């Protein structure tokens, strides 16, 4: 891609953080310190080079992740259709599923005796 990547070593980060006011460690403060250090003291940053084979491995892993996410979405979309076609009752379907905090959970339903 042609983008230069560098990182600020932990010990250097801690020493530079001591020069800035405040003692609370937050993401916003860390981001400010890293950006300020990169702007004012670029010699403290260490360059990172990545071999082409590492990039290929990461691309393959990202592809696996995308495939798994697509499969999960497909299964989640097929499950309600399968249940409604098998159970053939919207009331039973509503009894099996409920929405809670954006997750669908399956609740076991027992059939009444003599059904």
KEVO-119792 format. One record per residue: x, y, z negated of N, C-alpha, C in turn. Coordinates in nm, 4 decimals. Atoms other than C-alpha are relative to their C-alpha. Example, Ala and Ser with C-alpha at 12.3 -4.5 7.8 and 13.67 -1.06 7.14 Angstrom:
<balos>
> 0.0890  -0.1190  0.0000  1.2300  -0.4500  -0.7800  0.0900  0.1200  0.0000
> -0.0820  -0.1190  0.0060  1.3670  -0.1060  -0.7140  -0.0770  0.1090  -0.0730
</balos>
This chain:
<balos>
> 0.0809  -0.1192  0.0000  0.0000  0.0000  0.0000  0.0857  0.1262  0.0000
> -0.0882  -0.1153  0.0001  0.2952  0.2306  -0.0480  -0.0153  0.0903  -0.1207
> 0.0180  -0.0804  0.1209  0.1957  0.3546  -0.3950  0.1079  -0.0384  -0.0996
> -0.1044  0.0269  0.0987  0.4833  0.3875  -0.6400  -0.0642  -0.0180  -0.1379
> 0.0542  0.0301  0.1319  0.4048  0.2326  -0.9795  0.1143  0.0045  -0.0998
> -0.1004  -0.0083  0.1063  0.5925  0.3064  -1.3002  -0.0702  -0.0145  -0.1340
> 0.0600  0.0081  0.1321  0.5404  0.2523  -1.6694  0.0920  0.0652  -0.1015
> -0.0722  -0.0630  0.1101  0.6442  0.4188  -1.9921  0.0174  -0.1047  -0.1080
> -0.0289  0.1039  0.0989  0.8139  0.1778  -2.2332  -0.0603  0.0366  -0.1359
> 0.0663  -0.0206  0.1288  0.6530  0.1336  -2.5755  0.0787  0.0859  -0.0965
> -0.0827  -0.0780  0.0921  0.9459  0.2727  -2.7780  0.0074  0.1457  0.0451
> -0.0032  -0.1363  -0.0533  0.9729  0.5763  -2.5502  -0.1335  0.0685  -0.0235
> 0.1346  -0.0546  0.0223  0.5967  0.6276  -2.5753  -0.0161  0.0434  -0.1444
> 0.0119  -0.0330  0.1425  0.6129  0.6213  -2.9546  0.0815  0.1237  -0.0356
> -0.0851  -0.1162  0.0295  0.9008  0.8700  -2.9662  -0.0560  0.1282  0.0592
> 0.0600  -0.1178  -0.0633  0.7311  1.1071  -2.7223  -0.1288  0.0383  -0.0729
> 0.1240  -0.0278  0.0739  0.4028  1.0741  -2.9167  0.0290  0.0748  -0.1288
> -0.0369  -0.0723  0.1217  0.5847  1.1946  -3.2288  0.0217  0.1486  0.0260
> -0.0217  -0.1399  -0.0353  0.6591  1.5206  -3.0436  -0.1311  0.0754  0.0175
> 0.1306  -0.0628  -0.0200  0.2872  1.5861  -2.9846  -0.0759  0.0068  -0.1320
> 0.0757  -0.0124  0.1249  0.0516  1.7068  -3.2579  -0.1044  -0.1101  -0.0125
> 0.1024  0.1009  0.0279  -0.1872  1.4619  -3.4220  0.0600  -0.1364  -0.0223
> -0.0481  0.1340  0.0315  -0.1452  1.1138  -3.5605  -0.0973  -0.1088  0.0437
> 0.1016  0.0971  -0.0379  -0.4659  0.9462  -3.4423  0.0343  -0.0596  0.1365
> -0.0304  0.0676  -0.1258  -0.4061  0.6871  -3.1721  -0.1306  -0.0274  0.0731
> 0.1191  0.0213  -0.0825  -0.6803  0.7131  -2.9100  0.0443  -0.0168  0.1442
> -0.0307  0.0179  -0.1421  -0.6937  0.6240  -2.5421  0.0202  0.1340  0.0686
> -0.0109  -0.1323  -0.0626  -0.7444  0.9882  -2.4484  0.1344  0.0649  -0.0344
> -0.1288  -0.0576  0.0413  -0.4391  1.0985  -2.6495  0.1152  -0.0723  0.0699
> -0.1040  0.0766  -0.0687  -0.2277  0.8159  -2.5044  0.0085  0.0382  0.1472
> 0.0018  -0.0381  -0.1419  -0.3357  0.9073  -2.1503  0.0622  0.1378  0.0188
> -0.0577  -0.1343  -0.0088  -0.2486  1.2722  -2.2130  0.1515  -0.0061  -0.0163
> -0.1441  0.0094  0.0265  0.0938  1.1804  -2.3529  0.0716  -0.0623  0.1198
> -0.0630  0.0639  -0.1161  0.1732  0.9483  -2.0601  0.0039  0.0949  0.1185
> 0.0046  -0.0941  -0.1126  0.0609  1.2064  -1.8032  0.0962  0.1162  -0.0215
> -0.0899  -0.1118  0.0294  0.2518  1.4866  -1.9765  0.1457  -0.0434  0.0110
> -0.1366  0.0514  -0.0100  0.5642  1.2707  -2.0017  0.0391  -0.0221  0.1463
> -0.0292  0.0215  -0.1423  0.5416  1.1739  -1.6339  0.0241  0.1324  0.0713
> -0.0141  -0.1302  -0.0640  0.5084  1.5404  -1.5413  0.1279  0.0707  -0.0439
> -0.1129  -0.0780  0.0523  0.7799  1.6850  -1.7684  0.1306  -0.0781  -0.0090
> -0.1212  0.0829  0.0144  1.0237  1.3924  -1.8111  -0.0096  -0.1245  0.0868
> 0.0175  0.1173  -0.0868  0.9951  1.1650  -1.5058  0.1123  -0.1024  -0.0128
> -0.1112  0.0939  0.0136  1.3348  1.0094  -1.5836  -0.0266  -0.1065  -0.1070
> 0.0314  0.0988  0.1040  1.1775  0.8260  -1.8819  -0.0863  -0.1147  0.0531
> 0.0841  0.1047  -0.0574  0.9495  0.6235  -1.6533  0.0856  -0.1060  0.0679
> -0.0711  0.1107  -0.0639  1.0626  0.2824  -1.5309  -0.0809  -0.0461  0.1202
> 0.0674  0.0435  -0.1221  0.9803  0.1844  -1.1758  -0.0297  -0.1487  -0.0031
> 0.0396  0.1407  -0.0083  0.8047  -0.1440  -1.1036  -0.0044  -0.0400  0.1465
> 0.0098  0.0542  -0.1354  0.8559  -0.3471  -0.7900  -0.0669  -0.1359  -0.0093
> 0.0743  0.1254  -0.0012  0.6309  -0.6369  -0.7017  0.0329  -0.0745  0.1286
> -0.0313  0.0825  -0.1161  0.7294  -0.9199  -0.4719  -0.1280  -0.0310  0.0775
> 0.1155  0.0288  -0.0850  0.5008  -1.0026  -0.1795  -0.0740  -0.1259  -0.0443
> 0.0672  0.1229  0.0424  0.4326  -1.3497  -0.3190  -0.0883  0.0238  -0.1230
> 0.0840  -0.0341  0.1149  0.3012  -1.1983  -0.6440  -0.1285  0.0694  0.0449
> 0.1177  -0.0674  -0.0541  0.0657  -0.9759  -0.4467  -0.0944  -0.1021  0.0622
> 0.0822  0.1044  -0.0613  -0.0558  -1.2798  -0.2517  -0.0704  -0.0835  -0.1073
> 0.0605  0.0774  0.1085  -0.1159  -1.4746  -0.5750  -0.1131  0.0780  -0.0664
> 0.1047  -0.0824  0.0605  -0.3117  -1.1848  -0.7266  -0.1206  0.0127  0.0917
> 0.1105  -0.0079  -0.0959  -0.5200  -1.1500  -0.4105  -0.0816  -0.1289  -0.0004
> 0.0690  0.1285  0.0032  -0.6016  -1.5218  -0.4229  -0.0830  -0.0124  -0.1281
> 0.0744  0.0063  0.1254  -0.7032  -1.4991  -0.7914  -0.1222  0.0911  0.0029
> 0.1145  -0.0913  -0.0124  -0.9260  -1.1991  -0.7181  -0.1067  -0.0610  0.0899
> 0.0949  0.0683  -0.0876  -1.0859  -1.3996  -0.4383  -0.0766  -0.1078  -0.0746
> 0.0675  0.1012  0.0812  -1.1597  -1.6860  -0.6809  -0.1033  0.0656  -0.0901
> 0.0908  -0.0717  0.0891  -1.3178  -1.4362  -0.9202  -0.1245  0.0459  0.0752
> 0.1144  -0.0442  -0.0814  -1.5378  -1.2939  -0.6445  -0.0902  -0.1184  0.0360
> 0.0784  0.1188  -0.0341  -1.6450  -1.6456  -0.5406  -0.0813  -0.0488  -0.1199
> 0.0707  0.0435  0.1203  -1.7356  -1.7409  -0.8990  -0.1150  0.0942  -0.0339
> 0.1066  -0.0967  0.0266  -1.9355  -1.4208  -0.9451  -0.1158  -0.0192  0.0965
> 0.1055  0.0225  -0.0989  -2.1276  -1.4897  -0.6237  -0.0772  -0.1284  -0.0314
> 0.0672  0.1249  0.0357  -2.2012  -1.8488  -0.7317  -0.0901  0.0190  -0.1214
> 0.0789  -0.0248  0.1204  -2.3219  -1.7328  -1.0735  -0.1270  0.0771  0.0332
> 0.1164  -0.0779  -0.0412  -2.5539  -1.4778  -0.9148  -0.0995  -0.0889  0.0737
> 0.0879  0.0907  -0.0729  -2.6921  -1.7438  -0.6811  -0.0756  -0.0944  -0.0919
> 0.0639  0.0918  0.0942  -2.7621  -1.9861  -0.9663  -0.1047  0.0748  -0.0829
> 0.0956  -0.0793  0.0781  -2.9289  -1.7123  -1.1725  -0.1236  0.0351  0.0824
> 0.1141  -0.0332  -0.0849  -3.1506  -1.6221  -0.8769  -0.0847  -0.1230  0.0327
> 0.0732  0.1217  -0.0336  -3.2460  -1.9857  -0.8024  -0.0738  -0.0604  -0.1192
> 0.0575  0.0639  0.1187  -3.3263  -2.0885  -1.1609  -0.1476  0.0351  -0.0217
> 0.1426  -0.0286  0.0182  -3.6587  -1.8991  -1.1980  -0.0872  -0.0637  0.1076
> 0.0774  0.0610  -0.1088  -3.7754  -2.0257  -0.8569  -0.0157  -0.1496  -0.0246
> 0.0047  0.1431  0.0285  -3.6885  -2.3827  -0.9525  -0.0965  -0.0311  -0.1131
> 0.0876  0.0253  0.1139  -3.8669  -2.3591  -1.2866  -0.1463  0.0214  0.0352
> 0.1402  -0.0250  -0.0340  -4.1828  -2.2052  -1.1455  -0.0531  -0.1049  0.0959
> 0.0479  0.1038  -0.0916  -4.2006  -2.4630  -0.8677  -0.0160  -0.1339  -0.0723
> 0.0094  0.1245  0.0747  -4.1445  -2.7467  -1.1163  -0.1141  0.0051  -0.1016
> 0.0994  -0.0108  0.1068  -4.3651  -2.6222  -1.3995  -0.1370  0.0413  0.0533
> 0.1223  -0.0430  -0.0682  -4.6267  -2.4645  -1.1675  -0.0974  0.0736  -0.0913
> 0.0879  -0.0767  0.0872  -4.7585  -2.2416  -1.4426  0.0709  0.1279  -0.0415
> -0.0626  -0.1252  0.0417  -4.6787  -1.8722  -1.4905  0.0046  0.0152  -0.1513
> 0.0018  -0.0097  0.1457  -4.7744  -1.9038  -1.8570  0.1169  -0.0775  -0.0599
> -0.1134  0.0796  0.0485  -4.5196  -2.1804  -1.9141  0.1306  0.0687  0.0367
> -0.1208  -0.0713  -0.0415  -4.2653  -1.9812  -1.7172  0.0292  0.1152  -0.0954
> -0.0203  -0.1116  0.0940  -4.3194  -1.6773  -1.9424  0.0413  -0.0518  -0.1367
> -0.0368  0.0576  0.1290  -4.2891  -1.9053  -2.2460  0.1456  -0.0470  -0.0007
> -0.1387  0.0476  -0.0087  -3.9537  -2.0354  -2.1207  0.1003  0.1142  -0.0024
> -0.0951  -0.1094  -0.0144  -3.7954  -1.6971  -2.0517  -0.0477  0.1232  -0.0752
> 0.0305  -0.1313  0.0537  -3.7784  -1.3697  -2.2345  0.1199  0.0899  0.0235
> -0.1075  -0.0976  -0.0219  -3.5767  -1.0543  -2.1764  0.0448  0.0558  -0.1342
> -0.0547  -0.0610  0.1201  -3.3480  -0.9381  -2.4527  0.1383  0.0514  0.0334
> -0.1264  -0.0697  -0.0269  -3.0653  -0.6889  -2.4071  0.0602  -0.0398  0.1347
> -0.0416  0.0226  -0.1383  -3.0489  -0.7512  -2.0311  0.0547  -0.1406  0.0252
> -0.0408  0.1390  -0.0212  -2.9845  -1.1262  -2.0706  -0.1243  -0.0872  0.0015
> 0.1102  0.0943  -0.0033  -3.2211  -1.4033  -1.9794  0.0430  -0.1239  -0.0768
> -0.0329  0.1173  0.0796  -3.2274  -1.6854  -2.2323  -0.1050  -0.1060  0.0211
> 0.0903  0.1122  -0.0142  -3.3805  -2.0265  -2.1979  -0.0377  -0.0483  -0.1392
> 0.0490  0.0487  0.1283  -3.5977  -2.1323  -2.4910  -0.0637  -0.1360  0.0250
> 0.0611  0.1312  -0.0222  -3.6845  -2.5006  -2.5218  -0.1495  0.0043  -0.0300
> 0.1452  0.0048  0.0174  -4.0563  -2.5609  -2.4813  -0.0385  -0.1464  -0.0194
> 0.0441  0.1383  0.0233  -4.2094  -2.8726  -2.6315  -0.1412  -0.0135  0.0536
> 0.1352  0.0240  -0.0508  -4.5146  -3.0230  -2.4689  -0.0869  -0.0498  -0.1131
> 0.0888  0.0470  0.1076  -4.8132  -3.0735  -2.6961  -0.0307  -0.1479  0.0172
> 0.0300  0.1441  -0.0099  -4.8971  -3.4352  -2.7804  -0.1274  -0.0243  0.0801
> 0.1171  0.0361  -0.0790  -5.1401  -3.5996  -2.5423  -0.0082  0.0732  0.1334
> 0.0034  -0.0719  -0.1281  -5.0456  -3.3811  -2.2420  0.0488  -0.0870  0.1107
</balos>
